[in-house]
Amino acid sequence: MKGVLRKKKILYLCGDISTIGGIQKYNSDLISSVSNKMFELKIIQREVGGLTKKIKFFLSFLYEIFKFRPNHIFCSHINFSPLLLMPYILSRTSFSIIFYGIDALEIKNFFHKMIIKLSKKIVVISDYTKSIVLKQFPFVESKLFLLKSSVNPDNFVLYPSKSKLKKKFNLEKKEVILTLSRLATHEDKGQHRVLYSLEKVLAVYPNARYIIAGPGEDERVDEFLINNPHISNHVIRLNSVSEQEKNVLYGMCDAFILPSKTEGFGIVFIEALACGAVVIAPNNYGCPEALDNGRLGIVVDPDDISKISEAIISAINRAKNMSLSDRLLLRNKTIKKFGKSKWNRDVSQFLTQASET
């Protein structure tokens, strides 16, 4: 019909967003935000699995390219990006890609380099990731769009009484240290380094408990707990937790810590901050940015066990002296910097730039 403005069509390629992880959460938030804009959106997920799932992903992509005929393709991982060459060559379909952190290190694949050169926009989730990309591809600076992770204040609330939450879990009068992340021997999330730091922490706070929450297994964690029963008695191991359970854990902890060496940003940091928790993050990679470079929490060398101990003790001391007003102020500062309102404005700006012809 003449005079009717058609919505621009966006095809979104991503991994399985039902799985747990910061990248999955980032993509889920981005999809939700794009869905609320004036665009027609189709999502193709690379489901977890082997060759069959890979073929399904490829065939779904081909089907949507010819049936949906997108104006722009959003590729959430460089590993999916070679698929973009076909629609680009056939119909000059523009595309954007996302870089998180370690995925941007040492890009040597010929097709990946070509994709970077041909992409219309490149989303980076932190200044750290931006610097990695620019170091290898200085000519793409004008294409870069910084879109840091966000936290939805409706999903993470501030519980007025930390002691009431602790009482529900039989942790009354105990100092709670929390790490919430998946465990994997081949990754370096740092739970084992927190365990090594507990000896000094327990000398100051003998009733402290360390909650390790998240799916997966880490041989370094298992080995430590077996060899150190006097400390393992102070450790509580949880598996996958729901969003509501996450909020409760953030709300009752005296110190949230993730001394990871694989984070491009670290969405769990801003989730914990939005719940009024005292947060400890590594002083490198993209993590300090989640703490506004130390203004919202404590940054520490993730390789220095002694410094980790000191940071945890300092965080507990700080938490004990924080009033509800202090915690609310911390939450408000976090939401102002990383809340959904700012995120939605940034996404709108990005979509405008990406969809320009």
C-alpha positions as CSV (number, residue, x, y, z in Angstrom):
1,M,0.0,0.0,0.0
2,K,1.4,3.4,-1.0
3,G,2.6,5.7,1.7
4,V,2.9,2.9,4.4
5,L,6.3,2.9,6.0
6,R,7.7,-0.6,6.3
7,K,9.6,-1.7,9.3
8,K,13.3,-2.4,8.7
9,K,14.1,-6.1,9.2
10,I,16.9,-7.3,11.5
11,L,18.2,-10.8,11.6
12,Y,19.9,-11.7,14.9
13,L,22.4,-14.5,15.1
14,C,23.4,-15.7,18.6
15,G,24.2,-18.6,20.8
16,D,21.7,-20.4,22.9
17,I,20.4,-17.5,25.2
18,S,18.7,-20.0,27.5
19,T,22.1,-21.1,28.9
20,I,23.8,-19.3,31.8
21,G,26.5,-16.7,31.2
22,G,27.3,-13.0,30.8
23,I,27.4,-13.2,27.0
24,Q,24.0,-14.9,26.9
25,K,22.6,-12.3,29.3
26,Y,24.0,-9.5,27.2
27,N,22.4,-10.9,24.0
28,S,19.1,-11.5,25.8
29,D,19.0,-7.9,27.0
30,L,19.9,-6.6,23.5
31,I,17.2,-8.8,21.8
32,S,14.6,-7.5,24.3
33,S,15.6,-3.9,23.7
34,V,15.6,-4.3,19.9
35,S,12.2,-6.0,20.0
36,N,10.8,-2.9,21.6
37,K,12.0,-0.6,18.8
38,M,10.5,0.0,15.3
39,F,12.1,-3.0,13.7
40,E,11.0,-6.4,12.6
41,L,13.2,-8.9,14.4
42,K,14.0,-12.6,13.6
43,I,16.3,-14.5,15.9
44,I,18.4,-17.6,15.0
45,Q,20.1,-19.3,17.9
46,R,23.0,-21.7,17.7
47,E,21.7,-24.3,20.1
48,V,24.1,-26.3,22.3
49,G,25.1,-29.5,20.6
50,G,27.3,-31.0,17.9
51,L,27.1,-31.3,14.1
52,T,23.3,-31.7,13.9
53,K,22.7,-28.4,15.8
54,K,25.4,-26.7,13.7
55,I,23.7,-27.8,10.5
56,K,20.3,-26.7,11.8
57,F,21.7,-23.3,12.6
58,F,23.2,-23.0,9.1
59,L,20.0,-24.1,7.3
60,S,17.9,-21.7,9.5
61,F,20.1,-18.9,8.4
62,L,19.8,-19.8,4.7
63,Y,16.0,-20.0,5.0
64,E,15.6,-16.6,6.7
65,I,18.0,-14.9,4.3
66,F,15.8,-15.8,1.4
67,K,12.4,-15.7,3.1
68,F,12.8,-12.9,5.6
69,R,15.2,-10.8,3.5
70,P,16.7,-8.8,6.3
71,N,18.0,-5.2,5.8
72,H,20.6,-5.7,8.5
73,I,22.2,-8.7,10.2
74,F,23.3,-8.6,13.8
75,C,26.0,-11.2,14.5
76,S,26.6,-11.8,18.2
77,H,29.9,-13.8,17.9
78,I,32.8,-13.7,15.5
79,N,32.6,-17.5,15.1
80,F,29.3,-17.1,13.3
81,S,30.5,-14.3,11.1
82,P,31.6,-16.2,7.9
83,L,27.9,-16.8,7.2
84,L,27.5,-13.1,6.6
85,L,29.6,-13.1,3.5
86,M,27.0,-14.8,1.3
87,P,24.2,-12.2,1.8
88,Y,26.7,-9.4,1.6
89,I,28.0,-10.7,-1.8
90,L,24.6,-11.5,-3.2
91,S,22.7,-8.4,-2.1
92,R,25.1,-6.2,-0.1
93,T,23.1,-6.9,3.1
94,S,24.8,-4.9,5.8
95,F,25.8,-6.4,9.2
96,S,27.2,-5.6,12.6
97,I,29.2,-7.8,15.0
98,I,29.8,-7.9,18.7
99,F,33.1,-8.3,20.6
100,Y,33.1,-9.1,24.3
101,G,36.8,-9.5,25.4
102,I,38.8,-12.7,25.0
103,D,37.1,-13.4,21.6
104,A,38.8,-10.3,20.3
105,L,42.3,-11.4,21.2
106,E,44.6,-12.3,18.4
107,I,42.2,-12.4,15.4
108,K,44.1,-14.3,12.7
109,N,41.4,-16.0,10.7
110,F,41.3,-14.7,7.2
111,F,37.4,-14.6,7.0
112,H,37.1,-13.0,10.5
113,K,39.5,-10.2,9.3
114,M,37.4,-9.8,6.2
115,I,34.2,-9.5,8.2
116,I,35.7,-6.8,10.4
117,K,36.7,-4.9,7.4
118,L,33.3,-5.2,5.7
119,S,31.1,-4.7,8.9
120,K,29.0,-1.6,9.1
121,K,29.3,-1.3,12.9
122,I,31.3,-3.2,15.6
123,V,29.8,-3.3,19.1
124,V,32.3,-3.5,22.0
125,I,31.1,-4.0,25.5
126,S,33.9,-2.1,27.3
127,D,36.8,0.3,26.7
128,Y,39.1,-2.7,27.4
129,T,37.5,-4.6,24.5
130,K,37.6,-1.5,22.3
131,S,41.4,-1.2,22.9
132,I,42.0,-4.8,21.9
133,V,40.1,-4.4,18.7
134,L,41.8,-1.1,17.8
135,K,45.3,-2.4,18.5
136,Q,44.8,-5.0,15.8
137,F,42.5,-3.0,13.4
138,P,43.1,0.8,13.9
139,F,41.2,1.6,10.7
140,V,37.8,0.5,12.2
141,E,37.7,3.2,14.9
142,S,34.8,5.0,13.2
143,K,32.8,1.8,13.1
144,L,33.1,1.1,16.8
145,F,30.1,1.5,19.1
146,L,30.5,1.2,22.9
147,L,27.5,-0.6,24.5
148,K,28.3,-1.6,28.1
149,S,26.2,-4.1,29.9
150,S,23.2,-3.0,31.8
151,V,21.1,-4.0,34.8
152,N,17.3,-3.9,35.0
153,P,16.3,-2.3,38.4
154,D,13.0,-4.1,38.2
155,N,14.8,-7.4,38.3
156,F,17.2,-6.7,41.1
157,V,15.8,-5.0,44.2
158,L,17.3,-3.8,47.4
159,Y,16.3,-5.9,50.4
160,P,16.0,-3.7,53.5
161,S,17.3,-6.3,56.0
162,K,20.3,-8.4,55.3
163,S,20.1,-10.1,58.6
164,K,16.5,-11.4,57.9
165,L,17.7,-12.9,54.7
166,K,20.6,-14.6,56.5
167,K,18.3,-16.0,59.1
168,K,16.2,-17.7,56.4
169,F,19.3,-19.6,55.3
170,N,20.6,-20.4,58.8
171,L,23.5,-17.9,58.2
172,E,22.5,-15.6,61.0
173,K,25.5,-13.8,62.6
174,K,27.8,-15.1,59.8
175,E,29.7,-13.0,57.3
176,V,28.7,-14.1,53.8
177,I,31.2,-14.0,50.9
178,L,29.7,-14.7,47.5
179,T,30.9,-15.7,44.0
180,L,28.2,-16.2,41.3
181,S,29.6,-17.6,38.1
182,R,29.9,-20.9,36.2
183,L,32.8,-23.2,37.1
184,A,35.1,-24.6,34.5
185,T,38.5,-26.0,34.7
186,H,39.5,-24.6,31.3
187,E,38.5,-21.1,32.3
188,D,39.9,-18.8,35.0
189,K,36.9,-17.4,36.9
190,G,39.0,-17.4,40.1
191,Q,36.9,-19.3,42.7
192,H,40.0,-21.4,43.6
193,R,42.0,-18.2,44.4
194,V,39.2,-17.0,46.7
195,L,39.5,-20.4,48.5
196,Y,43.2,-19.9,49.0
197,S,42.6,-16.4,50.4
198,L,40.1,-17.7,53.1
199,E,42.8,-18.7,55.6
200,K,43.5,-15.1,56.4
201,V,39.9,-14.1,56.2
202,L,38.8,-16.7,58.7
203,A,41.5,-15.5,61.1
204,V,39.6,-12.2,61.3
205,Y,36.1,-13.6,60.8
206,P,36.0,-17.2,62.0
207,N,32.3,-17.5,61.3
208,A,32.5,-16.4,57.6
209,R,30.9,-18.6,54.9
210,Y,31.9,-18.6,51.3
211,I,29.0,-19.4,48.9
212,I,30.1,-20.6,45.4
213,A,27.0,-20.4,43.2
214,G,26.9,-21.5,39.6
215,P,26.8,-24.6,37.4
216,G,29.8,-26.6,36.2
217,E,32.9,-28.1,37.8
218,D,36.4,-26.9,38.4
219,E,39.1,-29.4,39.3
220,R,41.1,-26.8,41.2
221,V,38.1,-26.0,43.5
222,D,37.4,-29.7,44.1
223,E,41.0,-30.5,44.9
224,F,41.3,-27.6,47.3
225,L,38.1,-28.6,49.2
226,I,39.3,-32.2,49.5
227,N,42.7,-31.2,50.8
228,N,41.6,-28.5,53.2
229,P,38.7,-29.8,55.2
230,H,39.1,-27.1,57.9
231,I,38.2,-24.5,55.2
232,S,35.7,-26.6,53.3
233,N,33.5,-26.5,56.4
234,H,33.1,-22.8,55.7
235,V,32.1,-23.3,52.0
236,I,28.6,-23.7,50.7
237,R,28.3,-25.0,47.1
238,L,25.2,-24.1,45.1
239,N,24.4,-25.1,41.5
240,S,22.4,-23.0,39.0
241,V,20.3,-20.4,40.7
242,S,17.2,-18.5,39.4
243,E,17.1,-14.8,38.9
244,Q,15.1,-14.4,42.2
245,E,17.6,-16.6,44.1
246,K,20.4,-14.5,42.6
247,N,18.8,-11.3,44.0
248,V,18.5,-12.9,47.5
249,L,22.2,-14.0,47.4
250,Y,23.3,-10.6,46.3
251,G,21.1,-9.0,49.0
252,M,22.5,-11.0,51.9
253,C,26.2,-11.1,51.0
254,D,28.8,-9.0,52.8
255,A,31.2,-9.3,50.0
256,F,30.7,-10.2,46.4
257,I,33.9,-11.3,44.6
258,L,34.8,-12.7,41.2
259,P,38.6,-12.5,40.6
260,S,38.1,-13.6,37.0
261,K,40.7,-13.3,34.2
262,T,38.3,-13.9,31.4
263,E,35.8,-11.0,31.7
264,G,35.3,-8.3,29.1
265,F,33.1,-6.5,31.5
266,G,31.3,-8.7,34.1
267,I,27.6,-8.2,34.4
268,V,27.4,-9.9,37.8
269,F,29.3,-6.9,39.3
270,I,26.6,-4.4,38.4
271,E,23.8,-6.8,39.4
272,A,25.4,-7.2,42.8
273,L,25.9,-3.4,43.1
274,A,22.2,-2.8,42.2
275,C,21.4,-5.0,45.3
276,G,23.6,-2.8,47.5
277,A,26.4,-5.3,47.8
278,V,30.1,-4.4,48.4
279,V,31.8,-5.7,45.3
280,I,35.4,-6.8,44.6
281,A,36.5,-7.1,41.0
282,P,39.9,-7.6,39.2
283,N,41.9,-4.5,38.6
284,N,42.4,-5.5,34.9
285,Y,40.5,-6.6,31.8
286,G,37.2,-4.9,31.5
287,C,36.1,-5.5,35.1
288,P,37.1,-2.1,36.7
289,E,34.7,-0.4,34.3
290,A,31.8,-2.2,35.9
291,L,32.9,-0.6,39.2
292,D,33.3,2.8,37.5
293,N,37.0,2.3,37.8
294,G,36.9,1.7,41.6
295,R,34.4,4.4,42.5
296,L,31.6,1.8,43.1
297,G,33.6,-0.9,44.7
298,I,37.0,-2.5,45.4
299,V,39.5,-3.5,42.6
300,V,42.3,-6.0,43.3
301,D,45.0,-7.9,41.6
302,P,43.4,-11.3,40.8
303,D,46.7,-13.1,41.0
304,D,47.7,-11.8,44.5
305,I,46.1,-14.1,47.1
306,S,47.2,-11.8,50.0
307,K,45.6,-8.8,48.4
308,I,42.4,-10.8,47.8
309,S,42.3,-11.7,51.5
310,E,42.7,-8.0,52.4
311,A,40.0,-6.9,49.9
312,I,37.5,-9.4,51.4
313,I,38.2,-8.3,54.9
314,S,37.9,-4.7,53.9
315,A,34.6,-5.4,52.1
316,I,33.1,-7.1,55.1
317,N,34.2,-4.2,57.3
318,R,32.6,-1.8,54.9
319,A,29.4,-3.8,54.7
320,K,29.1,-3.9,58.5
321,N,29.2,-0.1,58.6
322,M,26.8,0.5,55.7
323,S,23.4,1.8,56.6
324,L,20.3,1.1,54.4
325,S,20.7,4.7,53.0
326,D,24.4,3.9,52.1
327,R,23.3,0.8,50.2
328,L,20.5,2.7,48.5
329,L,22.9,5.3,47.4
330,L,25.2,2.7,45.9
331,R,22.3,1.1,44.1
332,N,21.1,4.5,42.7
333,K,24.6,5.4,41.4
334,T,24.8,2.0,39.7
335,I,21.4,2.3,38.0
336,K,22.2,5.8,36.9
337,K,25.3,4.6,35.1
338,F,24.2,1.1,34.0
339,G,20.4,1.1,34.2
340,K,17.9,0.1,31.6
341,S,17.0,3.7,30.6
342,K,20.5,4.5,29.6
343,W,20.9,1.1,27.8
344,N,17.7,1.6,25.8
345,R,18.9,5.1,24.7
346,D,22.2,3.7,23.6
347,V,20.6,0.8,21.8
348,S,18.3,3.2,19.9
349,Q,21.3,5.3,18.9
350,F,23.1,2.2,17.7
351,L,20.2,0.9,15.7
352,T,19.8,4.3,14.0
353,Q,23.4,4.2,12.9
354,A,23.4,0.5,11.9
355,S,20.2,0.8,9.8
356,E,21.1,3.9,7.9
357,T,21.4,3.2,4.2
